[in-house]
């Protein structure tokens, strides 16, 4: 059952006052005390044994033996356990959970069982601009984790330009700017782009700068799945240079989503990537990144292998091109090149949960159908013999080198994320996978650093003033986990297995996990950007949209 603080506190205080000797100092009432654990406060310093005391949705005390001054309604013995701020995942794709009709699904168990209490949404350029409408819906229906919304280039561009590969007119650009500004006024944390994906890939740097400037004027972050993480077009290093240039032109912080060197052509470029970012930081640009601890990325098969020009106009236009022999031959040639970049058909594992082919590689599908891998890929993209309404075929793409992953992970400006998508184990297991593999097994990071880069540093990047730290006055987002038992359960072939080892989890003071079991609590909130208070800044010409 869920723990809802507040009601017992007044009764407890009255009872204590009645029984305490005259002149004795009354104990402070509290809802919950977590005592005797190894407390990591979310900063970069070392841990220490101590207590965490919670009243309502706030932390009221942290430190050695501080619980002695309180009379909590409940005490949890955390001896031998790690006590930390709830983990913050800045880059997620949780729509099948957070927007579900079922309250049980909206608990968002894949993240809760990792110890995650706050997630970034609308990333990769996917964020809807109607932030106030979304906040009203989540407030009305409830959600299990805190949500950090971004406004995305994708919905903004689609609303004005559809899926076409063209530049906006001045009037259209002004409308797009208005949508970004509106979302920022309603509390979005910044502009998110997915310049690798059509139709966002059709946007020029100048177009992105114009939209990002609207977020910058309102204190926002530029969060980007950059244009190329590999060698598809301008290349990894040139793409990173573009992202940094957008930050310089707008004067806003730049955050590189799921930083990586993707594909055989760019393996080994991580040192150059790090040097480029370090140089920008030395010049005063605020640059950070997040990273998931897997050697396989996750994406749609079409995004992995199709050229962008073939997707101009959306799926109907793509199917027409594939039916044209001359264009189909050109597409097939470029698919062949992209398969090579990805490490070959054996490096693409089909992961769509509803797919009849889940768990097979593209190479195995080619053998099954007795066709070459390019034709197998195009069959899957066309959906031959399958309903037109089926979801796009998704893949786990084994395209990263361990040396690059470890080097990027060590950088002090890189935090943990999941990029959690349906069908990939990163949705269920990224934080425990990083802990198990890169902290305990390989020692790439120590425990203090792992927690700092999963909590306090991430909160600082996003601008969450009262999250990511265990300190008085902070929101009561707290995780207690077993350092010996915290481990992933999900694998590439069994991606929907809950992580193990989280024993207690508070989201805004409500027990989301109690004794290792999920409760029915929906304690999450849609968070406001720190620069937004529900109104536009003075002199802003863009009015708020009304929440419906």
C-alpha positions in Angstrom: 0.0 0.0 0.0 1.1 3.6 -0.6 2.4 5.8 2.2 0.7 9.2 2.3 2.3 11.4 4.8 0.7 14.2 6.7 -2.3 12.8 8.5 -0.6 10.9 11.3 1.8 13.8 12.1 -0.6 16.1 14.1 -2.0 13.2 16.1 1.5 12.0 16.9 2.6 15.4 18.0 -0.5 15.8 20.3 0.2 12.4 21.8 3.8 13.2 22.5 2.9 16.5 24.2 0.6 14.6 26.5 3.2 12.1 27.7 6.4 14.1 27.8 7.6 15.4 31.2 7.1 19.1 31.9 10.0 21.1 30.5 11.2 18.2 28.3 12.0 19.2 24.7 9.3 17.8 22.4 10.4 15.7 19.5 9.6 17.1 16.1 6.9 15.2 14.2 7.8 13.5 10.9 6.3 11.1 8.5 9.3 8.9 7.8 12.8 8.4 9.0 15.4 6.3 7.0 18.1 5.5 9.5 21.5 4.0 9.6 22.2 3.9 5.9 25.2 4.9 3.9 24.0 8.3 2.7 25.2 9.8 -0.6 23.8 13.3 -0.7 24.0 13.7 -4.5 27.0 16.0 -4.4 30.5 15.1 -5.5 31.8 14.4 -2.0 32.0 11.1 -0.1 29.2 9.3 1.6 28.7 8.9 5.4 26.5 6.9 7.7 23.4 8.8 8.7 19.6 9.4 8.6 17.2 11.1 6.3 13.9 12.5 7.8 10.9 13.3 5.7 7.8 15.4 6.4 5.2 15.7 3.7 6.9 16.0 0.3 10.1 17.5 1.7 13.3 16.4 3.4 13.6 18.0 6.8 16.9 16.6 8.1 19.9 14.7 6.9 23.0 13.6 8.9 24.3 11.3 11.6 21.7 10.4 14.2 19.4 13.3 13.2 16.4 11.1 13.5 16.8 11.2 17.3 15.2 14.7 17.3 12.1 13.4 15.5 9.1 11.2 16.2 8.4 9.7 12.8 5.2 7.8 12.0 7.4 5.2 10.4 11.1 4.3 10.6 13.0 2.3 7.9 16.2 0.6 9.0 18.7 1.1 6.1 21.8 -0.4 7.7 24.0 -1.9 5.1 22.1 -0.1 2.3 22.8 2.9 0.1 20.6 6.0 0.6 20.7 8.5 -2.2 18.5 11.1 -4.0 16.1 9.5 -6.5 18.0 9.0 -9.8 17.3 11.5 -12.6 17.1 10.2 -16.2 17.3 13.2 -18.5 16.6 11.3 -21.7 13.6 8.9 -22.0 10.9 7.7 -24.3 8.2 6.6 -21.9 4.9 7.4 -23.7 3.5 3.9 -23.6 3.7 4.2 -19.8 3.1 7.8 -18.8 0.2 8.3 -21.2 -1.5 5.0 -20.7 -5.2 4.8 -19.7 -4.3 2.4 -16.8 -3.2 4.0 -13.6 -1.2 0.8 -12.9 0.8 1.4 -16.1 1.3 5.1 -15.3 3.3 4.1 -12.2 6.2 3.7 -14.7 7.6 0.6 -13.1 10.6 0.1 -15.5 12.1 3.4 -14.1 10.9 3.1 -10.5 12.6 -0.3 -10.0 15.9 1.3 -11.2 15.5 4.0 -8.5 14.6 6.7 -11.0 12.2 9.4 -9.7 12.5 12.1 -12.4 12.7 11.7 -16.2 13.1 14.0 -19.2 10.4 13.8 -21.8 9.9 15.3 -25.3 13.6 14.6 -26.2 15.1 13.8 -29.6 12.9 16.8 -30.8 9.7 15.0 -29.8 8.2 17.4 -27.3 4.8 18.8 -27.8 4.5 22.6 -27.4 1.2 22.4 -25.4 3.0 22.0 -22.1 0.2 23.5 -20.1 -2.3 21.1 -21.6 0.0 18.2 -20.8 0.5 19.4 -17.2 -3.2 19.6 -16.6 -3.7 16.1 -17.9 -1.0 14.6 -15.8 -2.2 16.5 -12.7 -5.7 15.2 -13.3 -4.8 11.6 -14.0 -1.6 11.1 -12.0 1.8 9.7 -12.9 4.4 7.7 -11.0 7.6 9.8 -11.6 8.4 13.5 -12.0 8.4 14.7 -15.6 10.8 17.3 -17.1 9.2 18.5 -20.4 11.0 19.8 -23.4 9.5 21.4 -26.5 10.7 19.6 -29.6 11.6 20.7 -33.1 9.6 17.7 -34.5 6.1 18.6 -33.5 6.8 22.3 -34.0 8.0 21.8 -37.6 5.3 19.3 -38.4 2.5 21.6 -37.2 3.8 24.3 -39.6 5.5 22.5 -42.5 4.3 18.9 -42.2 6.9 16.4 -43.3 8.3 18.3 -46.3 12.0 18.9 -46.9 11.9 22.6 -47.4 12.8 25.8 -45.5 10.1 27.8 -43.8 8.9 31.1 -45.1 9.5 34.1 -42.8 5.9 33.8 -41.7 6.2 30.1 -41.1 9.4 30.6 -39.1 7.6 33.2 -37.0 4.8 30.8 -36.2 7.4 28.1 -35.2 9.2 30.6 -33.0 5.8 31.4 -31.4 5.2 27.8 -30.6 8.6 27.4 -28.9 8.2 30.6 -26.9 4.7 29.5 -25.8 6.0 26.2 -24.6 8.8 27.9 -22.7 6.4 30.3 -21.1 4.4 27.3 -19.9 7.4 25.7 -18.2 9.3 23.7 -20.8 13.0 23.3 -19.9 14.4 24.0 -23.3 14.3 23.2 -27.0 15.0 19.6 -28.0 16.1 18.5 -31.5 16.5 15.2 -33.3 18.4 16.4 -36.3 19.2 12.9 -37.4 15.5 12.1 -38.0 13.3 13.2 -40.8 11.6 15.7 -41.0 13.9 17.5 -38.4 16.9 16.6 -40.6 15.5 19.0 -43.2 16.0 22.0 -40.9 19.0 24.1 -41.5 21.4 25.3 -38.8 19.9 28.8 -39.2 16.4 27.5 -38.6 17.4 25.7 -35.5 19.3 28.8 -34.2 16.1 30.9 -34.7 14.0 28.5 -32.7 16.7 27.8 -30.0 17.0 31.6 -29.5 13.4 31.7 -28.3 14.3 29.1 -25.7 17.5 30.8 -24.8 15.7 34.1 -24.2 13.6 32.3 -21.5 16.5 30.6 -19.8 16.3 27.2 -21.6 18.7 24.4 -22.5 19.5 23.3 -26.0 19.2 19.5 -25.9 20.1 17.7 -29.1 20.3 14.3 -30.7 22.8 15.8 -33.1 22.6 15.6 -36.9 25.1 12.8 -37.2 26.6 10.5 -34.6 28.4 8.5 -37.3 29.2 9.1 -41.0 25.8 9.3 -42.5 26.2 12.9 -43.7 28.4 15.6 -42.2 30.0 13.2 -39.8 30.3 13.0 -36.0 32.8 15.8 -35.4 31.2 18.3 -37.9 27.8 17.5 -36.3 29.2 18.2 -32.9 30.7 21.4 -34.1 27.2 22.4 -35.4 25.7 21.8 -32.0 28.4 23.9 -30.3 27.9 26.7 -32.8 24.2 26.7 -32.0 25.1 27.2 -28.4 27.5 30.0 -29.2 25.0 31.8 -31.5 22.2 31.7 -28.9 24.3 32.0 -25.8 22.6 29.0 -24.2 23.9 25.8 -22.6 24.3 22.8 -25.0 23.4 19.2 -23.9 24.4 16.4 -26.2 22.0 13.5 -25.9 23.2 9.9 -25.6 26.8 10.9 -26.7 28.5 8.2 -28.7 30.7 7.3 -31.7 28.3 5.2 -33.7 29.5 2.8 -36.3 32.7 1.4 -37.6 33.7 4.6 -39.5 34.0 6.6 -36.3 35.1 4.1 -33.8 38.1 5.6 -32.0 37.0 9.2 -32.5 35.9 9.6 -28.9 39.2 11.3 -28.0 38.7 13.9 -30.7 35.1 14.4 -29.6 36.2 14.9 -26.0 38.9 17.4 -27.0 36.4 19.4 -29.1 34.0 19.7 -26.2 36.7 20.5 -23.6 38.0 23.3 -25.9 34.4 24.7 -26.1 34.0 24.5 -22.3 37.4 26.2 -21.8 36.1 29.1 -23.9 33.1 29.5 -21.7 30.4 27.5 -23.4 28.4 25.4 -21.0 28.4 21.9 -22.7 27.3 18.7 -21.1 26.1 15.3 -22.3 24.3 12.1 -21.2 25.1 8.5 -22.0 23.5 5.1 -21.7 25.8 2.2 -20.7 25.1 -0.2 -23.6 27.1 -1.1 -26.8 23.9 -1.2 -28.8 21.7 1.8 -29.6 18.0 1.5 -30.3 16.1 3.1 -33.2 13.7 2.4 -36.0 15.1 0.3 -38.8 14.1 3.0 -41.2 16.1 5.6 -39.4 19.1 3.2 -39.2 19.3 2.3 -42.9 17.2 4.6 -45.1 18.6 7.8 -46.7 16.9 11.0 -45.4 15.9 12.1 -48.9 13.8 9.0 -49.3 11.7 10.0 -46.3 10.8 13.4 -47.6 7.0 13.6 -47.4 6.6 10.8 -44.8 5.7 7.1 -45.3 3.3 7.5 -48.3 6.0 9.2 -50.3 8.6 6.6 -49.2 6.4 3.8 -50.4 5.9 5.5 -53.8 9.7 5.8 -54.2 10.2 2.2 -53.3 7.7 1.3 -56.1 9.7 3.3 -58.6 12.4 0.9 -60.0 15.0 3.7 -60.6 14.5 5.3 -57.1 14.3 1.9 -55.5 17.7 1.0 -56.9 19.2 4.2 -55.6 17.6 3.6 -52.1 18.9 0.0 -52.1 22.5 1.3 -52.8 22.4 3.7 -49.9 20.8 1.1 -47.6 23.8 -1.1 -48.4 26.2 1.6 -47.4 24.3 2.3 -44.2 24.3 -1.4 -43.3 28.1 -1.3 -43.6 28.2 1.7 -41.2 26.2 -0.1 -38.7 28.5 -3.1 -38.7 26.5 -5.3 -41.1 23.1 -7.1 -40.9 24.3 -9.4 -38.1 24.6 -6.3 -35.9 20.9 -5.3 -36.2 18.6 -7.2 -33.8 14.9 -6.8 -34.3 13.3 -5.7 -31.0 9.7 -4.5 -31.7 7.6 -6.0 -28.9 4.7 -6.9 -31.2 6.9 -8.0 -34.1 6.7 -11.7 -35.2 10.4 -11.4 -35.9 11.6 -10.1 -32.5 14.8 -11.6 -31.4 16.2 -12.3 -34.9 18.9 -10.3 -36.6 18.6 -8.8 -40.0 21.1 -11.4 -41.3 18.8 -14.2 -40.0 15.8 -12.6 -41.7 17.7 -12.5 -45.0 18.5 -16.2 -44.6 15.0 -17.0 -43.6 13.5 -15.2 -46.7 16.4 -16.3 -48.9 17.1 -12.8 -50.0 20.0 -10.4 -49.5 20.1 -8.2 -46.4 19.2 -5.1 -48.2 16.0 -6.6 -49.6 15.2 -8.1 -46.1 15.6 -4.6 -44.6 13.2 -3.1 -47.3 10.7 -5.9 -46.7 10.6 -5.1 -43.0 10.3 -1.3 -43.7 7.5 -1.8 -46.3 5.8 -4.3 -43.9 5.2 -6.9 -46.6 2.3 -9.1 -45.5 1.8 -7.1 -42.3 -1.0 -4.6 -41.5 -0.2 -1.0 -42.5 -1.1 0.1 -38.9 1.8 -1.9 -37.3 4.4 0.2 -35.5 7.7 0.8 -37.3 10.2 -2.1 -36.9 12.7 -1.2 -34.2 16.2 -2.5 -33.8 19.0 -2.8 -31.3 22.0 -1.7 -33.3 25.4 -3.0 -32.0 27.5 -0.2 -33.3 29.7 1.2 -30.4 33.2 0.3 -29.2 33.8 -0.4 -25.5 36.9 1.9 -25.4 34.8 4.9 -26.7 32.0 4.1 -24.2 34.4 4.0 -21.3 36.3 7.2 -22.3 33.1 9.2 -22.6 31.8 7.8 -19.3 34.8 9.1 -17.5 34.3 12.7 -18.5 33.1 14.9 -15.6 30.4 16.5 -17.8 28.7 13.2 -18.8 25.7 12.0 -16.8 23.7 8.8 -16.8 20.6 8.3 -19.0 18.6 5.5 -20.5 17.2 6.7 -23.8 14.7 4.1 -22.7 12.6 2.8 -25.6 10.2 -0.2 -25.8 12.0 -3.4 -26.8 15.5 -2.4 -25.6 16.8 -3.4 -22.2 18.0 0.1 -21.5 14.4 1.0 -20.7 14.4 -1.4 -17.7 18.0 -1.6 -16.7 20.3 1.3 -17.6 21.2 2.6 -14.1 21.7 -0.9 -12.6 23.6 -1.9 -15.7 26.0 1.0 -15.3 26.4 0.2 -11.6 27.0 -3.5 -12.1 29.3 -3.3 -15.2 31.1 -0.1 -14.9 31.2 0.5 -11.1 31.5 -2.9 -9.5 32.9 -5.0 -12.3 35.2 -2.7 -14.3 35.8 0.1 -11.9 35.5 2.8 -14.6 33.6 5.0 -12.0 33.5 4.8 -8.2 30.2 4.7 -6.3 30.2 8.3 -5.3 30.8 9.4 -8.9 28.1 7.1 -10.2 25.5 8.6 -7.8 26.6 12.2 -8.4 26.3 11.8 -12.1 22.9 10.1 -11.7 21.5 12.8 -9.3 23.0 16.1 -8.4 24.9 16.8 -11.6 21.9 15.9 -13.7 19.7 18.2 -11.6 22.1 21.0 -12.1 22.2 20.6 -15.9 18.4 20.5 -16.1 18.0 23.4 -13.7 16.2 21.4 -10.9 16.9 23.5 -7.9 15.3 21.2 -5.3 16.0 17.8 -6.8 19.1 15.6 -7.0 20.3 16.3 -3.4 19.5 15.0 0.0 19.4 18.2 2.0 16.8 20.0 4.2 14.1 21.7 2.1 14.7 19.5 -1.0 11.9 17.4 -2.5 11.6 14.0 -0.9 12.8 11.9 -3.8 14.9 9.2 -2.1 16.1 5.8 -3.1 17.4 3.0 -0.8 19.1 0.1 -2.6 21.1 -2.9 -1.7 24.7 -2.4 -2.9 25.1 -6.2 -3.4 21.7 -6.8 -4.9 21.2 -3.8 -7.2 21.5 -5.4 -10.7 19.8 -5.4 -14.1 17.3 -8.1 -15.0 16.7 -7.2 -18.6 18.6 -8.5 -21.6 18.4 -7.9 -25.4 16.3 -11.0 -25.8 14.3 -10.4 -22.6 14.1 -6.6 -22.4 11.1 -6.3 -20.0 12.5 -7.8 -16.8 12.4 -5.4 -13.8 15.7 -4.4 -12.1 16.5 -5.8 -8.7 17.8 -4.3 -5.5 15.7 -1.1 -4.9 14.1 -1.6 -1.5 12.6 1.8 -0.8 11.7 4.6 -3.2 10.0 7.9 -2.4 8.6 10.2 -5.0 7.7 13.6 -3.5 7.4 11.9 -0.1 5.1 9.1 -1.3 6.3 5.5 -1.1 6.5 4.2 -4.7 8.5 1.1 -3.7 8.1 -0.3 -0.2 10.0 -3.4 0.9 11.1 -4.0 -2.7 7.5 -4.0 -4.0 5.8 -1.3 -6.0 2.8 0.5 -4.3 -0.1 2.1 -6.1 1.2 5.6 -5.5 1.2 8.1 -8.3 3.4 10.7 -6.6 5.0 12.3 -9.7 4.6 15.9 -10.9 5.2 17.8 -14.1 8.0 20.1 -13.1 8.3 23.8 -14.1 11.4 25.2 -15.5 13.0 27.4 -12.9 12.6 30.5 -15.1 8.9 29.9 -15.6 6.2 30.8 -13.1 3.2 30.2 -15.3 3.4 33.6 -17.0 5.5 35.0 -19.8 8.4 37.3 -18.8 7.6 41.0 -18.8 7.4 42.3 -22.4 7.1 38.9 -23.9 4.9 39.1 -27.0 3.8 35.5 -26.9 0.7 34.7 -24.8 0.2 31.5 -22.9 -2.2 28.9 -24.4 -5.0 28.0 -22.2 -4.9 24.5 -20.6 -7.9 22.5 -21.8 
